[in-house]
Amino acid sequence: MLKRLFGNTAVSKEVIIKSPVSGKYVDLTDIPDPTFSEKRMGDGFAVEPDEGKIVSPINGKIVQIFPSKHAIGIKSEEGLDILIHIGLENVSLKGIGFEVHVNEGDRIKTGDILIEFNLEEVVQDSMCAVTPVVFTEGSQVVKMMREEVSDLIAGDTEIMTIKVKS
């Protein structure tokens, strides 16, 4: 009877997204790459990094590490798929200057070190170290609420709360 009265409403879970890297908040639409700025891969945000250390923004699991080590896919405990992409147009580095600290299938906690990289090499090679954080499965997202922050501390600063379908 409740189903008839209230329809088929999906229950949602909240995921708090913390910054994966210390630096300055950048709106995704301001990134000089249409793949990200036009949200072709999904909605999200970006960070202009101050340092070369990426940490987990959530509790979850490593689902993919790109062979060039510049990007990593993770899934939150609540089921949200997240891509962290270090810099733009830097596949030509072929993983040089990147040190991955996790493996596919690893369980991770917020703040765990995922990747360390040479910030100067990334900037020199790609001219842009901005790091997009994208929620790749838009159908999972019910609502996104952004915190009004600009200076970010890796693993500490809350950037967004995402409501996801359960």
Secondary structure, 3 states (H helix, E strand, C coil): CHHHHHCCCCCEEEEEEECCCCEEEECHHHCCCHHHHCCCCCEEEEEEECCCEEECCCCEEEEEECCCCCEEEEEECCCCEEEEECCCCCHHHCCCCEEECCCCCCEECCCCEEEEECHHHHHHHHCCCCEEEEECCHHHEEEEEECCCCEECCCCCEEEEEEEEC
